[in-house]
Amino acid sequence: MGGRIQIGIPGRINRNPHTNCASAVRAYRRHLVSPDPEVSGFQAITLEDCLTTLADIGDRETASALRARYLDFARIDRAIFGE
């Protein structure tokens, strides 16, 4: 019986290869039998891709709410720094 383990992290953060999330994914992948998700059952995907897919299959309202809550970094910056 197979399964799939997926890690969802914001792409904006993951695009920098030196972030903790990107480093953790690379470290974990080195211990797998294969880097191919079909073989290993492990796939790293971005939160943006998940939310785009959610909107594409028809739940645009939920995708939009999640995008605003977890990916609106300008909103987070304003809340923290008052900018």
Contacts in CASP RR format, 6 or more apart in sequence:
PFRMAT RR
TARGET T0000
AUTHOR 0000-0000-0000
METHOD contacts of the structure
MODEL  1
MGGRIQIGIPGRINRNPHTNCASAVRAYRRHLVSPDPEVSGFQAITLEDC
LTTLADIGDRETASALRARYLDFARIDRAIFGE
2 41 0 8 1.000
3 41 0 8 1.000
4 37 0 8 1.000
4 41 0 8 1.000
4 42 0 8 1.000
4 43 0 8 1.000
5 41 0 8 1.000
5 42 0 8 1.000
5 43 0 8 1.000
6 42 0 8 1.000
6 43 0 8 1.000
6 44 0 8 1.000
6 45 0 8 1.000
7 21 0 8 1.000
7 25 0 8 1.000
7 42 0 8 1.000
7 43 0 8 1.000
7 44 0 8 1.000
7 45 0 8 1.000
8 44 0 8 1.000
8 45 0 8 1.000
8 46 0 8 1.000
8 47 0 8 1.000
8 50 0 8 1.000
9 21 0 8 1.000
9 25 0 8 1.000
9 44 0 8 1.000
9 46 0 8 1.000
9 47 0 8 1.000
10 46 0 8 1.000
10 47 0 8 1.000
10 48 0 8 1.000
10 70 0 8 1.000
10 71 0 8 1.000
11 46 0 8 1.000
11 47 0 8 1.000
11 48 0 8 1.000
12 48 0 8 1.000
12 71 0 8 1.000
12 73 0 8 1.000
13 19 0 8 1.000
13 21 0 8 1.000
13 22 0 8 1.000
14 21 0 8 1.000
14 22 0 8 1.000
14 25 0 8 1.000
14 44 0 8 1.000
14 46 0 8 1.000
16 22 0 8 1.000
17 23 0 8 1.000
25 44 0 8 1.000
28 42 0 8 1.000
29 35 0 8 1.000
29 40 0 8 1.000
29 42 0 8 1.000
29 44 0 8 1.000
32 40 0 8 1.000
32 42 0 8 1.000
33 39 0 8 1.000
33 40 0 8 1.000
34 40 0 8 1.000
37 43 0 8 1.000
47 70 0 8 1.000
47 71 0 8 1.000
48 67 0 8 1.000
48 71 0 8 1.000
51 63 0 8 1.000
51 66 0 8 1.000
51 67 0 8 1.000
51 71 0 8 1.000
52 63 0 8 1.000
54 62 0 8 1.000
54 63 0 8 1.000
54 66 0 8 1.000
55 63 0 8 1.000
55 64 0 8 1.000
68 75 0 8 1.000
77 83 0 8 1.000
END
